[in-house]
């Protein structure tokens, strides 16, 4: 029964990919009344197969990963809004309003992806690998824990951003700064502070950026060994760079974190090359994350993979990941995973 259901889902997904290719765009508008409000609808879904040799109970897993549906509309020439929900987990992931008086100054308010790290703002639909780097997932608010509800690096607050010093083909300076609750998505404030983040990127050549960033805040949770919940420091620093052409993409970032006195550090790098433009690419990615520098609790991931685009925005992804762990991280010295994912964008 499950096999038949997945075959049906695959067939529907392929048809959606074909439709997306015919329209040659992401999202669609509705005729009639919706157009008077400049409404646009779209979404994407990810079907994932995963093999994990470290999981003795369930090494093989086939599941719907996400099914996002979004709507955006226009209030005026400078004010737009976006709403995005996810069906698999039944959550609202994004709801925000943008005021864009100019490219140099933009304001966003609501629940959205925070622009801290170069990788976090990258949508899963264009990310080279199936998963975000472990360093980014842990230190940039992707995963839950320690007073944070995980939501792909999203939080509730206000952000200002912009691009400065424009020439004929690009801007030399890009900036993002925000005040957020620091508790993640769909949650209320649990302390008396707000978290601040800021990222500055310089682009001396088109497609090449060098960035630096700071995240400063507090999180309320019960620390290991404690009996009550208290506020603990949650600070981050980062340095990064990326370069992108039609065929080549490079990105690397170093992140340092302080969680209640526990020093953490992450460093990753990735390179992707299109053998056939807009059709087929391959990539390599390496990521070393230390969850406690005092005891050297490290995990190192080596990932190789390929992406084949069936149609516009729709692709098959194949990743192989080999992970090595220090003794203080886990009893297992290493683990191997294989990911096969179908992506549908409409």
N, C-alpha and C positions, 0 to 999 in steps of 0.2 A: 504493500500500500504506500509506504513512504517513498519507495523508488518511483512509483507512478506519479506521485505528487510532485516530486522534484523534476521529473521529466516534463510535466505540464508547466511548472514554473520556468524552466529553462526555455521552453518553446515560447511562452508569453514574453519572456525577457528578450529573446532574439527578435520578436516582432516589434517590441518597443524600440530596440536599437535600430531596426530598419526604418521605422517611422521617424526617429530622430535624425537619421542620415538624410531622409528625403526632405525634411524641413530645414536642415542645415542650421539649426539654432538650438539653444537650450531654453526650455520654457515655452509657453504658448499663451496667447490671449484668447478671451472669449468674445464672441460677437455681441452686439447690442449694448445693454446698459453697462456691462463691465468696462467696455472701452472708454466710456465717458469719464471713468475714474482712473484710467490708465493702469488697470489691473493686469498682472502677469502671474502665471502659475507654472510650477515645474516641480521637479523632484529627482531623486535617484535612489537606487537600491543596490545592496551588496549581498550576494550569496557566497558563502564561504565554506570550503572544505579545509580541514586542518588535521595533520598528523603530528602527534607529539609523543616521542618515544619515552619521555619522562612521566607520562600519565599512564599508569598501569591499569587503571579502571576504565578509562575511555580514551584510548590513543587515537581513534578515528572519530572525527566529529564533522557533521554536515549540517549547517544551520543558516537561516537568514540572519545576517549581521545587523543591517540597518535598512530602514525604508523611510526616507525623508520626503516630506511634501512641504513646499514653500509657496508663499504668495507675497508679492510686493506691489505696492501702489504708490501713487503720486498725489500729494496734497497740493503742491504748487511746483513751480520750476526749480525751487531750491529745497523743497522738503519732500522726502520719501519715507516709506516705512516698509518693514519686512517682518514676516511671521513664518517660522519654520517648526514643524512638529515631526516627531519620529514615531512610527507605528509599532515597531517591534518591542520597544521598551515603554511605549505609550507615554512619552514625555514631550513637553514643549522645550525646545532647545534654544530657539532664538525669537525674540520679539523686541524690536528696536526701531527708533526713528532717526533719520539722518537729516541734518541741516547742512547744506553745501553751498554757502555763498560764493566760494571760490576754491580753486585747487590748493591754494595756500592755507586755507583754514576750513576745517570740517568738524562738525560736532555730531557725536553719536550717543544716544541715551537709551538704556534698556538692558536686555540680556544679550550678550554677543561674545564673539571670540576676542579675547584680549590680544593685542598686538605685541606680545612679549615673546621673543625668539623669532627667527626667520621662518622656522618650520611650522609653528602653531597656526598662522593664518592660512597656510596652504590647505586647500580642501582635500578630503580623501579621494575625490574624483580625479585629481591631478597629481597627488603624491606618488612618487616613484615606487615606493614599497607598500605592502599591504598595511603595515602598522607604522606608526610614528616611532622615532627613535626612543629607546628606553629612557635616555637622559632627559629628553624633552617631555615625555609622558609623565615622568615623576616630578620634575622640577618646574614645569610650566602649567600645572593645574589640570592635566588631562585625567589623571586617575584619582579615585576617592581615597580618603584617609586623612587623619590628623586634622579634623575640623573642616574638611573640604569635601563637597559633593562633586565627584568627577563629572565632567561634561565636555570633553574635548577641548579644554583650555578656555571654557566660557565662564563668565561671571556677570553680575549685575552691577551697573554703574554708569559712568559718563566718560567718554573718551574724546579728546581733540587730536586732530592729525592734519597733515598737509604736506605739500611738496613745494620746495622753494628753489630759486635760482634756475629757472627754466631756460633751455635753449631750444633749438629747432627740433630736436628729437628726444630729449629726456630732461629730467630735473636732477640737479646735483645734490640736493639735500631732501631727505624725507624724515618726518618725525611723527611719533605717536606718544601720547601721555594720557593716563586715565586714573580715576579714583573708583575703586570697586569695593564690594562688601568683603570679599576674600573668603566667602563660604561656598562658592560654586553655584550651579544652576538650581533654580526652583527652590531656594531656601531663604529663610529670613536671617537677619543679622543676629549674631550670637555673642557679640562683645561691643564695646563702646568706641571702636576705632574703625577706620577705613584704610584699605591698602592702596598704595600708589605704585604705578609702574610707568616707566618711560623708556623709549627706544629711539635711538638716533642712527640713521643710515646715510652714509655718504656714497654717492655714485659718480666717481670721476669719469668713468667711461660707461656708455650705454650698456646695460646688462650686467655690470660689475658693481657690487655693493660691499661696503665694509660697515659693520654695525656694532653698537655697544648698547647695553641696556641695564636697567636697575629695577628691581621689585622690592619694595619695603612694606612690611605689614606685620600683623599679629594674627595668630589662629588660636581658637579656644578648643582644647581637647584634653583628655586624660592621658598624661604621659605614662610610659611604661614604668611600673613600680610606684606610681602615685595613687592616691585614693580619691582625689577630687579633680574636676575639670578646672584648668587655669589657662590664662593667656600665655602663649609662647611666641617667641620671635619667629617670623617666617620671612627671611630675606634672600634675595637672589641677585647675582651679577652675571653678565654674559658678554662675550665677544664673539663675533661671527663674520662670515663673508660668504657671498654666493656670486655665481657667474652663469649667465644663461644666453645661449644662442638658439637658432632653430634646431640644431642637432645636439648640442652639448649642454649639459646642466651640471654644475658643481655647487656643493654647499657644505659648510662646516661650521660648527659652533662649540664653544667651550662655556659651560655653565658651572657656577659655584653656588651652593645653597647652605643656609644656616637655619635649621629647624630646632628651636629650643636648645641651642648649644651643640647640636650634632652637626658636624661639618660634612657636606655632601659635594660630590663633583661629578661632572659628566663631560664627555668629549665624543663627538661623532663627526663623520665625514661621509659624503656620498657623491658618486659620479654616475651620470646617465648619458648614454649615447643612442641616438636614433639611427639605426641602420637603414630604415626606410622612413622618410619624413612623414610624421603624423600617422604612421601605421605600425611600426615595430621598433621597440627599443629594448636595451638591456642595461642593467645597473649593478653596481657594487656598493655596499654600505657597511661601515664598521662603527661600533658604538661601545664605549667603555664607561660604565657608570659605577661609582663608589658610593654606596648608601651610608657609609660611616667611615670616614677617613682614619679615625683613631684606631679602629680594629681592622682596617683594610678589607671591608666587605664589598667586593667588586664582582660585577657581572660584565662580561665582554661578549657582544653579539657580532657575528660575521654573516652578512646576508648577500646573496646573489639572486638576481631575478630578471624576469622579462615581462614586457607588456605588449600584447597584441590587440590592436584596435579593430573591432569588427565593423564599427561605424562611428559616427561623430559622438565622442564622449562615452562610448560603450566599448569595454575591453575585457580580455581575459588576462589575469595576473597570475604568475607562477613565481613563488619565492621559496628559497631554501635558506634556513637559518641555523647556524651552529653557534651554541652558547657555551662559554666556559665560566666557571664560578670559583671563587676563592673558598677556603674551608669555612670562613666565618659567614659566608653568604648562605650556603646550603650544603647538605651532606652530599649531594650529587656534584660530581666534578664537571660534568658537561651534559648537554642536551641537544637534540636535533629536532627541528620542526620543518614541515612542508606546508605551504599555504597555496591553495588554488582558489581564486576568487573571480566571480563574474560581476561586472559592474554595468549597471543600466542607468543612463541619464536621459531624462526627457523634459 
